Amino acid sequence: MAEERTADGGKQTADQAVPTRIALIGIIVENMESVEPLNALLHEYGSCIIGRMGVPYRPKQVNVISVAVDAPQDVINALSGKIGRLDGVSARTVYANR
């Protein structure tokens, strides 16, 4: 039986496939010391990231980042939760309806 990698790096067989969802994680970084751990998290979950865009907003000294993902809902929730626990970082997730 063919094996596939899950978004978190685990293995699963084709008959165990978990449905994925499309979501957008909106991130605001107010503590620049958290940028490196944030990038490490995004790299760790890179296999489920469709794309990302970051905009530095210098007048308010924040970075605004959007990350589009396609992964099982529990993987998206785990990533969003880990991001939100970083010091000076806020994250909210919106899901596509289908």
Contact map, one row per residue, 1 for C-alpha under 8 A:
11100000000011000000000000000000000000000000000000000000000000000000000000000000000000000000000000
11110000000011000000000000000000000000000000000000000000000000000000000000000000000000000000000000
11111000001111000000000000000000000000000000000000000000000000000000000000000000000000000000000000
01111100001111000000000000000000000000000000000000000000000000000000000000000000000000000000000000
00111111111100000000000000000000000000000000000000000000000000000000000000000000000000000000000000
00011111111100000000000000000000000000000000000000000000000000000000000000000000000000000000000000
00001111110000000000000000000000000000000000101100000000000000000000001100100000000000000000000000
00001111110000000000000000000000000000000001101000000000000000000000000000100000000000000000000000
00001111111000000000000000000000000000000000000000000000000000000000000000000000000000000000000000
00001111111100000000000000000000000000000000000000000000000000000000000000000000000000000000000000
00111100111110000000000000000000000000000000000000000000000000000000000000000000000000000000000000
00111100011111011000000000000000000000000000000000000000000000000000000000000000000000000000000000
11110000001111111000000000000000000000000000000000000000000000000000000000000000000000000000000000
11110000000111111000000000000000000000000000000000000000000000000000000000000000000000000000000000
00000000000011111000000000000000000000000000000000000000000000000000000000000000000000000000000000
00000000000111111100000000000000000000000000000000000000000000000000000000000000000000000000000000
00000000000111111110000000000000000000000000000000000000000000000000000000000000000000000000000000
00000000000000011111000000000000000000000000000000000000000000000000000100000000000000000000000000
00000000000000001111100000000000000000000000000000000000000000000000001100000000000000000000000000
00000000000000000111110000000000000000000000000000000000000000000000011110000000000000000000000000
00000000000000000011111000000000000000000000000000000000000000000000111110000000000000000000001101
00000000000000000001111100000000000000000000000000000000000000000001111000000000000000000000001101
00000000000000000000111110000000000000000000000000000000000000000001110000010000000000000000111100
00000000000000000000011111000000000000000000000000000000000000000111100000000000000000000000111000
00000000000000000000001111100000000000000000000000000000000000000111100000000001000000000011110000
00000000000000000000000111110000000000000000000000000000000000011110000000000000000000000011100000
00000000000000000000000011111000000000000000000000000000000000011110000000000000000000001111000000
00000000000000000000000001111100000000000000000000000000000001111000000000000000000000001110000000
00000000000000000000000000111111011000000000000000000000000001111000000000000000000000011100000000
00000000000000000000000000011111000000000000000000000000000011100000000000000000000000011000000000
00000000000000000000000000001111111000000000000000000000000001000000000000000000000000111000000000
00000000000000000000000000001111111000000000000000000000000001000000000000000000000000000000000000
00000000000000000000000000000011111100000000000000000000000000000000000000000000000000000000000000
00000000000000000000000000001011111111000000000000000000000000000000000000000000000001111000000000
00000000000000000000000000001011111111100000000000000000000000000000000000000000000000000000000000
00000000000000000000000000000000111111110000000000000000000000000000000000000000000000000000000000
00000000000000000000000000000000011111111000000000000000000000000000000000000000000001000000000000
00000000000000000000000000000000011111111100000000000000000000000000000000000000001001000000000000
00000000000000000000000000000000001111111110000000000000000000000000000000000000000000000000000000
00000000000000000000000000000000000111111111000000000000000000000000000000000000000000000000000000
00000000000000000000000000000000000011111111100000000000000000000000000000000010011000000000000000
00000000000000000000000000000000000001111111110010000000000000000000000000000000000000000000000000
00000000000000000000000000000000000000111111110000000000000000000000000000000000000000000000000000
00000001000000000000000000000000000000011111111000000000000000000000000000000000000000000000000000
00000011000000000000000000000000000000001111111110000000000000000000000000000010000000000000000000
00000000000000000000000000000000000000000111111110000000000000000000000000000000000000000000000000
00000011000000000000000000000000000000000001111110000000000000000000000000000000000000000000000000
00000010000000000000000000000000000000000000111111000000000000000000111000000000000000000000000000
00000000000000000000000000000000000000000100111111110000000000000011110000000000000000000000000000
00000000000000000000000000000000000000000000000111110000000000000011110000000000000000000000000000
00000000000000000000000000000000000000000000000011111000000000000011100000000000000000000000000000
00000000000000000000000000000000000000000000000011111100000000001111000000000000000000000000000000
00000000000000000000000000000000000000000000000000111110000000001110000000000000000000000000000000
00000000000000000000000000000000000000000000000000011111000000111100000000000000000000000000000000
00000000000000000000000000000000000000000000000000001111100000111000000000000000000000000000000000
00000000000000000000000000000000000000000000000000000111110011110000000000000000000000000000000000
00000000000000000000000000000000000000000000000000000011111111110000000000000000000000000000000000
00000000000000000000000000000000000000000000000000000001111111100000000000000000000000000000000000
00000000000000000000000000000000000000000000000000000000111110000000000000000000000000000000000000
00000000000000000000000000000000000000000000000000000000111111000000000000000000000000000000000000
00000000000000000000000000000100000000000000000000000001111111100000000000000000000000000000000000
00000000000000000000000000011111000000000000000000000001110111110000000000000000000000000000000000
00000000000000000000000000011100000000000000000000000111110011111000000000000000000000000000000000
00000000000000000000000001111000000000000000000000000111100001111100000000000000000000000000000000
00000000000000000000000001111000000000000000000000011110000000111110000000000000000000000000000000
00000000000000000000000111100000000000000000000000011100000000011111000000000000000000000000000000
00000000000000000000000111100000000000000000000011111000000000001111100000000000000000000000000000
00000000000000000000011110000000000000000000000011110000000000000111110000000000000000000000000000
00000000000000000000111110000000000000000000000111100000000000000011111000010000000000000000000000
00000000000000000001111000000000000000000000000111000000000000000001111100000000000000000000000000
00000010000000000011110000000000000000000000000100000000000000000000111110110000000000000000000000
00000010000000000111100000000000000000000000000000000000000000000000011111110000000000000000000000
00000000000000000001100000000000000000000000000000000000000000000000001111111000000000000000000000
00000000000000000000000000000000000000000000000000000000000000000000000111111100000000000000000000
00000011000000000000000000000000000000000000000000000000000000000000001111111110000000000000000000
00000000000000000000001000000000000000000000000000000000000000000000101111111111000000000000000000
00000000000000000000000000000000000000000000000000000000000000000000000011111111100000000000000000
00000000000000000000000000000000000000000000000000000000000000000000000001111111110000000000000000
00000000000000000000000000000000000000001000100000000000000000000000000000111111111000000000000000
00000000000000000000000010000000000000000000000000000000000000000000000000011111111100000011100000
00000000000000000000000000000000000000000000000000000000000000000000000000001111111110000010000000
00000000000000000000000000000000000000001000000000000000000000000000000000000111111111000000000000
00000000000000000000000000000000000001001000000000000000000000000000000000000011111111001110000000
00000000000000000000000000000000000000000000000000000000000000000000000000000001111111101110000000
00000000000000000000000000000000000000000000000000000000000000000000000000000000111111101000000000
00000000000000000000000000000000010011000000000000000000000000000000000000000000011111111000000000
00000000000000000000000000000010010000000000000000000000000000000000000000000000000111111000000000
00000000000000000000000000001110010000000000000000000000000000000000000000000000000001111100000000
00000000000000000000000000111110010000000000000000000000000000000000000000000000001111111110000000
00000000000000000000000000111000000000000000000000000000000000000000000000000000001100011111000000
00000000000000000000000011110000000000000000000000000000000000000000000000000001101100001111100000
00000000000000000000000011100000000000000000000000000000000000000000000000000001000000000111110000
00000000000000000000001111000000000000000000000000000000000000000000000000000001000000000011111000
00000000000000000000001110000000000000000000000000000000000000000000000000000000000000000001111100
00000000000000000000111100000000000000000000000000000000000000000000000000000000000000000000111110
00000000000000000000111000000000000000000000000000000000000000000000000000000000000000000000011111
00000000000000000000000000000000000000000000000000000000000000000000000000000000000000000000001111
00000000000000000000110000000000000000000000000000000000000000000000000000000000000000000000000111
